[in-house]
Amino acid sequence: MHRTSVDVNRKIIAGILLFAAIFVAYLNSFHVPFLFDDTESVFGNGTLSDFLSFRWLAPPADGTLAGRPVANGTFALNMALGGTGDFGFHVFNFLIHVAATVVLFILLESIFSSLRTEALREKSFELAWICALIWGVHPLNTAAVTYISQRTEELMGLFYILVIYSYWRFQENPENRSWALAAIASCFLGVGCKEEIATAPILVLLVDRTFHSGSFKEALSRRKFLYTGLFASWLVVAFLWLSSTERRSGISAGVRSYQYALAESRVIIQYLKLTIFPSPLVFDYALTPYRRYAEEIPFAVSIIVIGAVVAFLVYKRKSVGLLLAWFFLILAPSSSFIPIAIQPMGENRVYLSSIGIIILVVCSLYLALRKWSWAVFAIIGCTLIYLTINRNEDYRNADRIWTDTIAKVPTNARAYCNLGLSLLAEDKLDQADRALDKSLQLAGEWAEAFTNKGKIAMARGDIRDAESCYRHALRLAPKGKIELSNLASLLAKRGAIPEGQTYARSAVELYPDWGASWNALGDIEFAKNNFNAAIVNYRTATVLSPSSASFHNNLGGALIRANDLDGARAEFLAAVRLKSNLAKAQSNLAFVFTQTGEFDRAAIHYIYSLQSDPTDVEARVNLGLTYLRLGKKASATSCLQEALRRNPHDERAQQILASIQ
């Protein structure tokens, strides 16, 4: 009893130390902003608005969370508990990673304790902890932990490790099926996170054959219940995969299987290298890694040779073969013959597979160096923590991560495109334009780049140029949800209502769960002065995308036209809470306060509006009028004079200023 208590205490202390090390490595990641797919996964995902409605069980058919209801549910839970702040999402990702690391430690301690190699068995606790530590603080894992959208990867990894751990406990006591049920449940939950868990039943079978049964036939015979349940998860994998347009789109993107497999041979070698020497790390490796066949063949031959060696070692029931199989097997769904054309390489995919290589390296170093290995492990651990902290700094803002990506992959058109979008958000329009021009130079005709150039034109007030860009983008992506909704909203602004309505209705029909589709239809109804219909559409948009400040602002504008000041005030307040620098929402909220006679509050929000957009002459004139109503003639005069300096022909400013003088 005393011995058991000591073991439990040791494991608790080991778990706390793992938590502390990972916390140090990831502390500077907790305020990394939403990046790349994060925005669509959170703000553009209408299934997250109400956790208790269970709408998250049917995630959008496209996007990172398509066909992944369990992962989608964790995002809904995040929003229910802490809103849309990035901090809560990062804490959730961090805790999932810590949990996976601790479970890995417990699993490895059990496995090492049963090894035939006495040197490894005697240090099972210490070696298991070292393996878990190195994996937990490895900088390669930032692609799954720091990058919020890739929670799908780390959550799948947690369930994958739980499957193997539950199997291990089940084989210790085969009469008790509770652990078999836990393994099956973990496998099915993992299916709802990412498709790579389809390899888990095979890996469990390999573990069983290597350590316990001695043959596949014996393993399947002894544990029919377990394997029937595990392999049944493949039916759910197939169903979810078929329900996702995002998963299937890669196959229909014109990339041939043999071409993809050749390219992936080089990618796998790169994954292997990054697991051992994690530098340089790249956020996005570009759309296509394909090269001439002559350049790919040496890598393909290397993979074939390595694969043959692994197969032989697995056949001989060698632990080394099992560890190498762990690496290659988990990568197989994304790095074999099924093309993932839009993202052929991603460091997040090595999150789980790297464990096999890490265990192999740690055990090899220990057997070679023995007592000196502990100093080496300490150096490795500290170095990896340092590298992870540094890598997380690259994620601190969108400009930095995309600039870093471009520096490492100068031909990455998508990186230039996203850098342009980031610069646009900072009102650096000329720099954004240059980045997008470079993107088009590298990629040619690309809808996303033209869409972003249209946004720059809108920011400059050049509606004609914006329309040209949006139309070009729509020609390249005739069913693109962004392209349809953007063009519809623009046409509503310039009064081309029938054509705009056609595009808006197409967007709603094709993407009924996407808030921007309904917002575009609301813009059309607003332009037609059908304010009640606009309210219905805008409200649908806010329900589907409750984190969109602009949708709340648009709904508020329609409510004002319908003489619902209380409703408008609520929507504008929601908008400024979500995005305090949304100038139009601040200005609209100030207008509502003037209508209710709350001039002091109105003045404050006009000031906020002008801080975000100093060029808004109308807001400046309104602020001057508000000061006048508060009896602050000097402030009103100064404000109106500044408005006239910016626009000498503003008649309203001239009239109010004349009345003061």
HELIX and SHEET records of a PDB file:
HELIX    1   1 HIS A    2  TYR A   26  1                                  25    
HELIX    2   2 LEU A   27  SER A   29  5                                   3    
HELIX    3   3 ASP A   37  VAL A   42  1                                   6    
HELIX    4   4 GLY A   46  LEU A   48  5                                   3    
HELIX    5   5 PHE A   51  SER A   53  5                                   3    
HELIX    6   6 ARG A   55  LEU A   57  5                                   3    
HELIX    7   7 PRO A   69  GLY A   82  1                                  14    
HELIX    8   8 ASP A   86  SER A  113  1                                  28    
HELIX    9   9 GLU A  118  GLU A  122  1                                   5    
HELIX   10  10 SER A  124  GLY A  136  1                                  13    
HELIX   11  11 PRO A  139  ASN A  141  5                                   3    
HELIX   12  12 THR A  142  VAL A  145  1                                   4    
HELIX   13  13 ILE A  148  GLN A  150  5                                   3    
HELIX   14  14 ARG A  151  GLU A  172  1                                  22    
HELIX   15  15 SER A  178  VAL A  191  1                                  14    
HELIX   16  16 GLU A  195  THR A  199  5                                   5    
HELIX   17  17 ALA A  200  ASP A  208  1                                   9    
HELIX   18  18 ARG A  209  SER A  213  3                                   5    
HELIX   19  19 PHE A  216  ARG A  222  1                                   7    
HELIX   20  20 LYS A  224  LEU A  242  1                                  19    
HELIX   21  21 THR A  245  SER A  249  1                                   5    
HELIX   22  22 SER A  257  ILE A  276  1                                  20    
HELIX   23  23 TYR A  293  TYR A  315  1                                  23    
HELIX   24  24 SER A  319  LEU A  331  1                                  13    
HELIX   25  25 GLU A  347  ARG A  349  5                                   3    
HELIX   26  26 VAL A  350  LEU A  369  1                                  20    
HELIX   27  27 ARG A  370  TRP A  372  5                                   3    
HELIX   28  28 SER A  373  ASP A  394  1                                  22    
HELIX   29  29 ALA A  398  LYS A  408  1                                  11    
HELIX   30  30 ALA A  413  ALA A  425  1                                  13    
HELIX   31  31 LEU A  429  ALA A  443  1                                  15    
HELIX   32  32 ALA A  447  ALA A  459  1                                  13    
HELIX   33  33 ILE A  463  LEU A  476  1                                  14    
HELIX   34  34 LYS A  481  LYS A  493  1                                  13    
HELIX   35  35 ILE A  497  LEU A  510  1                                  14    
HELIX   36  36 GLY A  515  ALA A  527  1                                  13    
HELIX   37  37 PHE A  531  LEU A  544  1                                  14    
HELIX   38  38 ALA A  549  ARG A  561  1                                  13    
HELIX   39  39 LEU A  565  LEU A  578  1                                  14    
HELIX   40  40 ALA A  583  GLN A  595  1                                  13    
HELIX   41  41 PHE A  599  SER A  612  1                                  14    
HELIX   42  42 VAL A  617  ARG A  629  1                                  13    
HELIX   43  43 LYS A  633  ARG A  646  1                                  14    
HELIX   44  44 GLU A  651  ILE A  660  1                                  10    
END                                                                             
